[in-house]
């Protein structure tokens, strides 16, 4: 079996991982091959759980089967103990002849360490620099290479493009099937942002429901430039992170003074360790993020139902990159091609 085929099988395994389960960990796949026969396949299944290499090893018929085999893995094996043992150390005991890696770990703190540890132990290591891991884990790469969160916008609208029937009142647009998909989207995020108007009108919980969580609930964030929420009971804002330009309001607990607009908020969330940020606000907040080019992908849920009139949604100046039917709702996914092109151009050359 040639190395590209082996890595392709590992990438297929990685794609089986559910982003809402792996959370801030990357989706990784691993395949153990010997004499052109696939002996075992594994992938990282949940945040805090065994990594792909370990899951593949556990699927072997016998541990000795790994002797002289080749391990194909989409991302460099970790070399630092975290929630689980370091894979690069553990697999030294397997007796592998070779390890073929799709891409190095983009985290500057661990980049290349796994390769160094394996080679120091006498294992032949090949790094092919494929795009599979990057395509499966855009938020992981964005955060570790650009030191900024990956931003997903989300909006629901009627078939004729309205987000609510009456300004200032909440309107239920999508059905339960689409709602479940939204909860799956929320589950993969570190933080969820709304504006103060959405907070006042909808009183959103912004929690993940009907999905098994392997990690904590996303941090709830509200942008309140003028400090309209300053007089709300403190208990209602207790679990929220609030950004405002109102210096007096910013003296309260969990309230941060905005000094550089939306880019400053995103930078601050990045410093707080938020890799994947979802924006669920109304069309005004969405347009602000779009105009500032502060987005990587946008999901628009368009329901079959019609509204006679109301508040208009948003229109993106491009065709959707993906369309899926979810219940009685059409989900359109847009990728910010301008940002994606810039990220590809700034990609560092591989050094191993």
C-alpha positions as CSV (number, residue, x, y, z in Angstrom):
1,X,0.0,0.0,0.0
2,X,1.4,3.4,-1.0
3,X,1.6,6.1,1.7
4,X,-1.0,8.4,0.2
5,X,-3.5,5.6,0.1
6,X,-2.8,4.8,3.7
7,X,-3.3,8.4,4.7
8,X,-6.5,8.6,2.7
9,X,-7.9,5.7,4.8
10,X,-6.8,7.5,7.9
11,X,-8.6,10.6,6.7
12,X,-11.8,8.6,6.1
13,X,-11.6,7.4,9.6
14,X,-11.0,10.9,11.0
15,X,-14.1,12.1,9.2
16,X,-16.2,9.7,11.3
17,X,-15.4,11.8,14.4
18,X,-18.3,14.1,15.3
19,X,-17.1,17.7,15.9
20,X,-19.6,18.2,18.7
21,X,-18.0,15.3,20.5
22,X,-14.3,16.2,19.9
23,X,-14.9,19.9,20.7
24,X,-11.6,21.8,20.8
25,X,-9.6,18.6,20.0
26,X,-8.9,17.9,16.3
27,X,-10.6,15.2,14.4
28,X,-7.8,12.6,13.8
29,X,-7.8,9.2,12.2
30,X,-5.3,6.4,12.3
31,X,-4.7,3.1,10.4
32,X,-2.3,0.3,11.2
33,X,-1.1,-1.5,8.0
34,X,1.1,-4.6,7.6
35,X,2.0,-6.4,4.4
36,X,-0.6,-4.3,2.6
37,X,-3.3,-5.5,5.0
38,X,-5.3,-3.1,7.2
39,X,-5.0,-4.5,10.7
40,X,-6.9,-1.8,12.6
41,X,-8.6,1.6,12.3
42,X,-9.3,4.2,14.9
43,X,-10.3,7.8,15.4
44,X,-10.5,10.3,18.2
45,X,-14.1,9.9,19.4
46,X,-14.6,12.4,22.2
47,X,-13.0,15.3,24.0
48,X,-10.8,14.0,26.8
49,X,-10.9,10.4,25.4
50,X,-8.3,8.2,23.8
51,X,-6.6,9.6,20.7
52,X,-6.9,8.0,17.3
53,X,-3.6,6.1,17.5
54,X,-4.6,4.5,20.8
55,X,-8.1,3.5,19.5
56,X,-6.5,1.9,16.5
57,X,-4.1,-0.1,18.7
58,X,-6.9,-1.3,20.9
59,X,-8.7,-2.7,17.8
60,X,-5.7,-4.9,16.9
61,X,-6.3,-8.7,17.2
62,X,-3.2,-8.9,19.4
63,X,-0.6,-6.3,20.5
64,X,2.2,-8.2,18.8
65,X,0.5,-7.6,15.4
66,X,1.9,-4.1,15.4
67,X,5.5,-5.4,15.2
68,X,7.0,-4.2,11.9
69,X,3.8,-2.5,10.8
70,X,3.2,1.1,9.5
71,X,1.0,3.5,11.3
72,X,-0.8,6.1,9.1
73,X,-2.1,9.1,11.1
74,X,-3.6,12.3,9.8
75,X,-2.0,14.5,12.4
76,X,1.4,14.3,14.3
77,X,1.1,12.1,17.4
78,X,1.1,14.2,20.6
79,X,4.3,14.3,22.6
80,X,3.1,16.0,25.7
81,X,0.9,14.4,28.3
82,X,-2.5,16.1,28.6
83,X,-5.9,14.6,29.4
84,X,-4.4,11.3,28.2
85,X,-0.9,9.8,27.9
86,X,1.3,11.2,25.2
87,X,0.8,9.1,22.0
88,X,4.4,9.5,20.8
89,X,5.7,7.8,24.0
90,X,3.1,5.1,24.1
91,X,3.5,3.9,20.5
92,X,7.3,3.4,21.1
93,X,6.4,0.2,22.8
94,X,4.4,-1.2,19.8
95,X,7.4,-2.2,17.6
96,X,6.3,-0.2,14.6
97,X,8.6,0.0,11.6
98,X,7.3,3.3,10.2
99,X,4.9,6.1,11.0
100,X,3.5,8.2,8.2
101,X,2.0,11.5,9.2
102,X,-0.4,13.7,7.2
103,X,0.6,17.0,8.9
104,X,2.5,18.4,11.8
105,X,0.7,19.7,14.9
106,X,0.0,23.4,14.2
107,X,0.3,24.2,18.0
108,X,3.6,26.1,18.3
109,X,4.1,24.6,21.8
110,X,4.1,21.0,20.4
111,X,4.9,21.4,16.7
112,X,7.4,18.7,15.6
113,X,7.9,17.2,19.1
114,X,6.1,14.0,18.2
115,X,8.3,13.5,15.1
116,X,11.5,14.2,17.1
117,X,10.6,11.7,19.8
118,X,9.8,8.9,17.3
119,X,12.9,9.5,15.2
120,X,15.1,9.6,18.4
121,X,13.8,6.1,19.2
122,X,14.8,4.8,15.8
123,X,11.4,4.8,14.1
124,X,11.2,5.8,10.4
125,X,8.9,8.8,10.2
126,X,7.5,10.4,7.0
127,X,5.5,13.6,6.9
128,X,3.6,14.1,3.6
129,X,2.0,17.5,4.3
130,X,-1.5,16.6,3.0
131,X,-4.5,18.9,3.4
132,X,-6.9,16.4,5.0
133,X,-6.3,17.4,8.6
134,X,-6.6,21.1,7.8
135,X,-9.9,20.6,6.0
136,X,-11.3,18.5,8.8
137,X,-10.2,20.9,11.5
138,X,-10.4,24.5,10.3
139,X,-11.0,26.0,13.7
140,X,-8.0,24.1,15.2
141,X,-5.6,25.4,12.6
142,X,-7.1,28.9,12.6
143,X,-6.6,29.2,16.4
144,X,-3.1,27.8,16.6
145,X,-1.7,29.4,13.4
146,X,-3.4,32.8,13.5
147,X,-4.0,33.0,17.3
148,X,-7.6,34.0,16.6
149,X,-10.9,32.1,17.0
150,X,-12.7,30.6,14.1
151,X,-16.0,32.4,13.7
152,X,-19.2,30.9,12.5
153,X,-22.3,33.1,11.9
154,X,-25.7,31.5,12.2
155,X,-29.1,33.0,11.3
156,X,-32.6,31.5,10.8
157,X,-35.1,33.1,8.4
158,X,-38.5,32.4,6.7
159,X,-38.8,31.2,3.2
160,X,-39.2,34.8,2.1
161,X,-36.2,36.1,4.0
162,X,-37.7,37.5,7.3
163,X,-36.1,36.7,10.7
164,X,-39.2,37.8,12.7
165,X,-42.7,38.9,12.0
166,X,-42.7,42.0,14.1
167,X,-39.7,44.1,15.1
168,X,-39.0,43.8,18.8
169,X,-40.8,40.5,19.1
170,X,-39.5,36.9,19.0
171,X,-40.7,34.7,16.1
172,X,-40.2,30.9,16.0
173,X,-38.9,30.1,12.5
174,X,-37.5,26.6,12.3
175,X,-38.8,23.2,13.3
176,X,-37.4,20.7,15.9
177,X,-35.2,18.9,13.4
178,X,-33.4,22.1,12.5
179,X,-33.2,23.1,16.1
180,X,-31.4,19.9,16.9
181,X,-28.9,20.6,14.2
182,X,-28.3,24.1,15.8
183,X,-27.6,22.4,19.1
184,X,-25.0,20.2,17.4
185,X,-23.4,23.3,16.0
186,X,-23.4,25.0,19.4
187,X,-21.8,21.9,21.0
188,X,-18.6,22.4,19.0
189,X,-18.2,26.0,20.0
190,X,-16.2,27.5,22.9
191,X,-18.4,30.7,23.0
192,X,-21.7,32.0,21.5
193,X,-22.3,35.7,20.9
194,X,-25.5,37.7,20.7
195,X,-26.3,41.4,20.7
196,X,-28.1,43.2,23.4
197,X,-31.3,43.5,21.4
198,X,-31.4,39.7,20.9
199,X,-30.7,39.3,24.6
200,X,-33.6,41.6,25.6
201,X,-36.1,40.3,23.1
202,X,-35.4,36.6,23.0
203,X,-33.9,36.0,26.4
204,X,-31.9,33.2,24.8
205,X,-30.5,30.4,26.9
206,X,-27.8,29.6,24.3
207,X,-27.2,26.2,26.0
208,X,-26.6,22.9,24.2
209,X,-29.7,20.7,24.7
210,X,-30.6,17.2,23.3
211,X,-26.9,16.5,22.5
212,X,-24.6,14.5,24.8
213,X,-21.9,16.9,25.9
214,X,-18.3,15.7,26.5
215,X,-17.3,19.1,27.8
216,X,-18.6,22.3,29.4
217,X,-21.4,24.4,28.0
218,X,-20.2,27.2,25.6
219,X,-19.4,30.6,27.2
220,X,-22.4,32.9,26.6
221,X,-21.4,36.4,25.4
222,X,-23.5,39.5,24.8
223,X,-22.2,42.7,23.0
224,X,-23.9,45.7,24.6
225,X,-22.1,48.8,23.3
226,X,-24.2,51.4,25.0
227,X,-24.7,49.6,28.3
228,X,-28.4,49.0,27.9
229,X,-28.2,46.0,30.2
230,X,-26.6,47.9,33.0
231,X,-29.8,48.0,35.0
232,X,-30.7,44.4,34.5
233,X,-30.6,42.3,37.7
234,X,-27.0,41.0,38.3
235,X,-28.3,37.4,38.6
236,X,-29.5,37.5,35.0
237,X,-26.1,38.3,33.7
238,X,-24.2,36.1,36.2
239,X,-23.1,33.5,33.7
240,X,-22.6,35.9,30.8
241,X,-19.5,37.6,29.5
242,X,-20.6,41.2,28.5
243,X,-18.6,43.6,26.3
244,X,-19.5,47.3,26.4
245,X,-18.3,50.7,25.5
246,X,-20.0,52.1,28.7
247,X,-17.1,52.6,31.1
248,X,-19.4,52.7,34.2
249,X,-21.1,49.5,33.2
250,X,-17.7,47.9,32.7
251,X,-17.0,48.2,36.4
252,X,-19.4,45.4,37.1
253,X,-18.4,41.8,37.4
254,X,-18.1,39.8,34.1
255,X,-18.3,43.1,32.1
256,X,-15.4,44.0,29.8
257,X,-14.7,47.5,28.4
258,X,-14.5,47.4,24.6
259,X,-11.6,49.3,23.3
260,X,-11.2,48.1,19.7
261,X,-14.7,47.2,18.5
262,X,-15.5,43.7,17.2
263,X,-11.8,42.8,16.4
264,X,-10.9,43.6,20.0
265,X,-13.7,41.3,21.3
266,X,-12.6,38.5,19.1
267,X,-8.9,39.0,20.1
268,X,-9.9,39.0,23.8
269,X,-11.9,35.7,23.3
270,X,-8.8,34.2,21.7
271,X,-6.7,35.2,24.6
272,X,-9.2,33.5,26.9
273,X,-8.6,30.3,25.0
274,X,-11.8,30.3,22.8
275,X,-11.0,28.4,19.6
276,X,-14.5,28.3,18.0
277,X,-16.9,31.2,18.3
278,X,-20.5,31.2,17.1
279,X,-22.5,34.4,16.4
280,X,-26.2,33.9,16.8
281,X,-27.3,37.5,16.9
282,X,-29.9,39.3,14.8
283,X,-29.2,40.7,11.3
284,X,-27.7,44.0,12.5
285,X,-24.9,42.2,14.4
286,X,-24.5,39.7,11.6
287,X,-23.9,42.6,9.1
288,X,-21.3,44.1,11.4
289,X,-19.3,40.9,11.4
290,X,-19.7,40.5,7.7
291,X,-18.6,44.0,6.9
292,X,-15.6,43.7,9.2
293,X,-14.6,40.4,7.5
294,X,-14.8,38.7,10.9
295,X,-16.2,35.4,9.8
296,X,-15.0,32.1,8.4
297,X,-18.3,30.4,7.6
298,X,-22.0,31.3,7.8
299,X,-25.0,29.0,8.2
300,X,-28.4,30.3,7.1
301,X,-31.4,28.1,8.1
302,X,-34.3,28.9,5.7
303,X,-37.6,27.4,6.8
304,X,-40.4,26.5,4.4
305,X,-42.9,28.8,6.2
306,X,-43.7,32.3,5.0
307,X,-44.1,35.5,7.0
308,X,-46.4,38.2,5.6
309,X,-43.8,40.8,6.5
310,X,-41.3,41.6,9.2
311,X,-37.6,42.1,9.8
312,X,-35.4,41.2,6.8
313,X,-32.5,38.8,7.2
314,X,-29.1,39.0,5.5
315,X,-28.0,38.4,1.9
316,X,-24.5,37.2,1.2
317,X,-22.9,38.3,-2.1
318,X,-21.9,34.8,-3.1
319,X,-23.4,31.4,-3.7
320,X,-23.6,28.9,-0.9
321,X,-20.8,26.3,-0.8
322,X,-23.1,23.6,0.6
323,X,-26.8,23.1,0.8
324,X,-28.5,20.5,3.0
325,X,-32.1,19.7,3.7
326,X,-32.8,19.3,7.4
327,X,-36.4,18.6,8.2
328,X,-38.5,21.4,6.7
329,X,-35.5,23.7,6.6
330,X,-32.8,24.3,4.1
331,X,-29.4,24.9,5.6
332,X,-27.0,26.9,3.4
333,X,-23.3,27.0,4.3
334,X,-21.1,29.8,3.1
335,X,-17.3,29.9,3.3
336,X,-15.5,33.2,3.5
337,X,-13.3,32.6,0.4
338,X,-11.4,35.9,0.9
339,X,-10.3,34.9,4.4
340,X,-9.6,31.3,3.3
341,X,-7.3,32.5,0.5
342,X,-5.4,34.7,2.9
343,X,-4.9,31.9,5.3
344,X,-3.6,29.6,2.6
345,X,-1.2,32.2,1.4
346,X,0.2,32.7,4.9
347,X,0.7,29.0,5.5
348,X,4.2,28.3,6.7
349,X,6.4,25.8,4.8
350,X,6.7,22.4,6.3
351,X,9.9,21.8,8.2
352,X,10.6,18.4,9.6
